[in-house]
Amino acid sequence: MTSLRSSRHSALAVGVFALLDPLPIGFFTAAWIFDIIYIYSTEIAWTQAASWLIVIGLFLAIIPRLINLVQVWVGSAYPQTSPIKLHFWANALAIVLSIFNAFIHSRDAFAVVPAGVTLSTLVVVLLLLANLQLALRDRTA
């Protein structure tokens, strides 16, 4: 992962960002897996657990995005095509999709399929691609 460390960035903010940034990926991926399990088992508990995981993932996703917003966009010299900015936008889009997904998961369990599963899949793929492009660009830089 790219280090956001520079002489102008707060060490506390960088530490909190590094600690909290991977957590939403785990929660959203677990929700996606629970949605897939629900498709095959039709046990309502899996959808309820997935909805809780999405909400917790959303709460944990907001703090790193706010830190990232300040570090990348305020007074920084990152170019427009910077992988860090693309990572920011992909994560922001994943948060927006997860908000819609939380509303879909608040419905009846049978109404979650296929829209909730599709949104969960999109969120996981988007986060995977965002982190993958960041890691690959770091490796070549």
Phi, psi and chi 1 to 4 in degrees:
 res  aa     phi    psi   chi1   chi2   chi3   chi4
   1 MET       -  152.8  -69.9  -78.5  133.6      -
   2 THR   -76.7  133.9  -61.8      -      -      -
   3 SER   -82.8  131.0  174.5      -      -      -
   4 LEU   -91.7   15.9  -64.3  176.9      -      -
   5 ARG   -78.1  131.1 -143.7  171.2  -80.8  171.2
   6 SER  -152.2  179.1   79.0      -      -      -
   7 SER   -68.9  -20.8   59.4      -      -      -
   8 ARG   -95.1  -10.3  -62.5 -175.9  -21.9  177.8
   9 HIS   -91.6  139.5  -67.0  147.9      -      -
  10 SER   -68.0  134.3  164.5      -      -      -
  11 ALA   -65.0  -35.8      -      -      -      -
  12 LEU   -64.8  -44.1  177.3   64.2      -      -
  13 ALA   -64.0  -41.1      -      -      -      -
  14 VAL   -64.5  -40.8  170.7      -      -      -
  15 GLY   -65.9  -44.0      -      -      -      -
  16 VAL   -65.0  -40.7  170.0      -      -      -
  17 PHE   -61.8  -47.1  178.0   80.9      -      -
  18 ALA   -65.1  -31.4      -      -      -      -
  19 LEU   -75.4  -43.3  177.8   69.6      -      -
  20 LEU   -92.9  -19.8  -65.9  179.6      -      -
  21 ASP   -61.2  -41.0 -168.9   42.6      -      -
  22 PRO   -78.3  -16.1   12.2  -13.4      -      -
  23 LEU   -62.5  -45.4  -67.7  178.5      -      -
  24 PRO   -60.7  -32.4  -23.1   31.5      -      -
  25 ILE   -60.3  -43.2  -62.1  167.9      -      -
  26 GLY   -65.1  -42.9      -      -      -      -
  27 PHE   -67.5  -42.9  -80.4   96.7      -      -
  28 PHE   -68.3  -36.0  -66.4  145.6      -      -
  29 THR   -67.9  -40.8  -57.1      -      -      -
  30 ALA   -63.7  -39.8      -      -      -      -
  31 ALA   -63.0  -40.0      -      -      -      -
  32 TRP   -63.1  -43.7  175.4   60.3      -      -
  33 ILE   -63.7  -40.7  -68.9  169.4      -      -
  34 PHE   -65.3  -36.2  -77.0   12.5      -      -
  35 ASP   -63.2  -41.6  -78.3  -16.8      -      -
  36 ILE   -66.2  -40.5  -67.8  171.2      -      -
  37 ILE   -62.3  -38.8  -68.1  172.2      -      -
  38 TYR   -63.3  -37.5  171.8   73.0      -      -
  39 ILE   -57.9  -40.9  -70.8  172.8      -      -
  40 TYR   -87.4  -23.6  -68.9  106.4      -      -
  41 SER  -106.3  -24.1   71.7      -      -      -
  42 THR    52.3   29.9   64.2      -      -      -
  43 GLU   -89.9  120.0  179.6   63.2   39.8      -
  44 ILE   -60.9  -28.4  -65.7  172.0      -      -
  45 ALA   -58.5  -32.2      -      -      -      -
  46 TRP   -65.8  -38.2  -68.7  110.0      -      -
  47 THR   -71.8  -38.3  -20.8      -      -      -
  48 GLN   -64.5  -40.8  -67.1  171.1  -18.5      -
  49 ALA   -65.8  -39.2      -      -      -      -
  50 ALA   -63.3  -39.3      -      -      -      -
  51 SER   -65.5  -38.9   65.8      -      -      -
  52 TRP   -65.5  -40.9  -81.3  104.4      -      -
  53 LEU   -63.2  -38.1  -72.9  169.9      -      -
  54 ILE   -65.1  -44.5  -68.1  167.1      -      -
  55 VAL   -65.0  -44.1  169.7      -      -      -
  56 ILE   -64.2  -41.7  -66.3  168.1      -      -
  57 GLY   -60.6  -37.9      -      -      -      -
  58 LEU   -65.5  -43.9  -80.8  169.4      -      -
  59 PHE   -61.3  -41.1  -80.2  123.2      -      -
  60 LEU   -75.5  -19.6  -68.5  174.1      -      -
  61 ALA   -82.1  -23.6      -      -      -      -
  62 ILE   -71.8  -42.3  -69.2  172.6      -      -
  63 ILE   -62.3  -48.9  -64.5  170.0      -      -
  64 PRO   -64.4  -32.3  -12.0   16.0      -      -
  65 ARG   -69.2  -35.4  -69.8  -64.0   64.6   88.7
  66 LEU   -67.7  -41.9  -69.9  175.5      -      -
  67 ILE   -62.7  -44.1  -66.6  170.1      -      -
  68 ASN   -64.3  -36.6 -167.1 -123.2      -      -
  69 LEU   -60.0  -45.8  176.7   73.5      -      -
  70 VAL   -69.2  -45.6  171.5      -      -      -
  71 GLN   -69.8  -34.8  -70.7 -178.1  -20.2      -
  72 VAL   -91.8  -35.3  172.9      -      -      -
  73 TRP  -103.9  -19.6  -63.1   92.2      -      -
  74 VAL  -101.4  111.2  176.2      -      -      -
  75 GLY    63.6   26.3      -      -      -      -
  76 SER  -107.5  157.4 -177.7      -      -      -
  77 ALA  -106.8   35.8      -      -      -      -
  78 TYR   -77.9  135.5  -70.6  108.2      -      -
  79 PRO   -69.2  162.9   20.5  -27.4      -      -
  80 GLN   -59.1  -35.3  -80.2  -57.0  107.6      -
  81 THR   -93.4   21.4   58.1      -      -      -
  82 SER   -63.2  138.5  171.1      -      -      -
  83 PRO   -63.4  -25.8   17.0  -25.9      -      -
  84 ILE   -69.2  -38.1  -63.7  171.2      -      -
  85 LYS   -69.7  -39.8  -73.1 -172.3  177.5 -177.5
  86 LEU   -63.5  -39.0 -176.7   60.0      -      -
  87 HIS   -61.9  -41.9 -175.9 -100.3      -      -
  88 PHE   -60.7  -49.4  171.0   82.1      -      -
  89 TRP   -66.0  -38.8  -75.6  114.9      -      -
  90 ALA   -65.2  -40.5      -      -      -      -
  91 ASN   -67.6  -38.2  -84.6  -78.6      -      -
  92 ALA   -63.9  -42.1      -      -      -      -
  93 LEU   -64.9  -38.7 -179.9   60.6      -      -
  94 ALA   -63.7  -36.2      -      -      -      -
  95 ILE   -66.2  -43.2  -71.3  171.8      -      -
  96 VAL   -62.8  -45.1  170.1      -      -      -
  97 LEU   -62.8  -35.6  -70.5  175.2      -      -
  98 SER   -70.2  -31.2  -67.4      -      -      -
  99 ILE   -64.0  -46.0  -69.4  170.5      -      -
 100 PHE   -62.3  -38.2  -73.0  116.2      -      -
 101 ASN   -64.5  -37.1 -159.9    7.7      -      -
 102 ALA   -63.8  -38.6      -      -      -      -
 103 PHE   -67.2  -39.0  -75.6  123.0      -      -
 104 ILE   -65.6  -40.2  -72.4  173.7      -      -
 105 HIS   -72.8  -11.6  -84.5   79.6      -      -
 106 SER   -80.9   -8.8   68.9      -      -      -
 107 ARG   -78.9 -174.4  -63.4 -170.4 -135.6  163.6
 108 ASP   -60.3  148.4 -177.2   44.6      -      -
 109 ALA   -59.4  -36.2      -      -      -      -
 110 PHE   -71.8  -19.4  -62.4  109.6      -      -
 111 ALA   -83.8   -7.6      -      -      -      -
 112 VAL   -71.9  -33.6  170.5      -      -      -
 113 VAL   -89.8  132.5  176.6      -      -      -
 114 PRO   -98.4  -10.5   34.5  -34.9      -      -
 115 ALA   -62.9  -44.4      -      -      -      -
 116 GLY   -65.9  -39.9      -      -      -      -
 117 VAL   -67.3  -39.2  178.8      -      -      -
 118 THR   -64.2  -45.3  -56.2      -      -      -
 119 LEU   -65.5  -40.2  -79.9  176.1      -      -
 120 SER   -61.2  -40.7  -69.5      -      -      -
 121 THR   -64.7  -43.9  -55.7      -      -      -
 122 LEU   -61.6  -41.7  -74.6  173.2      -      -
 123 VAL   -63.4  -46.8  166.5      -      -      -
 124 VAL   -65.0  -43.1  169.1      -      -      -
 125 VAL   -65.1  -41.3  167.7      -      -      -
 126 LEU   -63.4  -45.0 -168.2   60.2      -      -
 127 LEU   -66.2  -37.8  -69.1  173.7      -      -
 128 LEU   -62.7  -47.0  172.5   72.0      -      -
 129 LEU   -66.0  -37.6  -69.0  175.4      -      -
 130 ALA   -62.7  -46.3      -      -      -      -
 131 ASN   -72.3  -33.7  -73.3  -44.4      -      -
 132 LEU   -66.5  -45.0 -175.2   64.5      -      -
 133 GLN   -65.5  -34.8   68.9   85.6   26.7      -
 134 LEU   -66.7  -43.3 -168.7   62.5      -      -
 135 ALA   -67.9  -40.4      -      -      -      -
 136 LEU   -69.3  -37.5  -70.6  176.2      -      -
 137 ARG   -71.1  -31.9  -70.9 -170.6 -175.2 -177.3
 138 ASP   -64.9  -40.0  -96.0   -1.7      -      -
 139 ARG   -66.5  -34.9 -154.2  174.1  108.4 -156.4
 140 THR   -86.5  -16.7   59.8      -      -      -
 141 ALA   -78.6      -      -      -      -      -
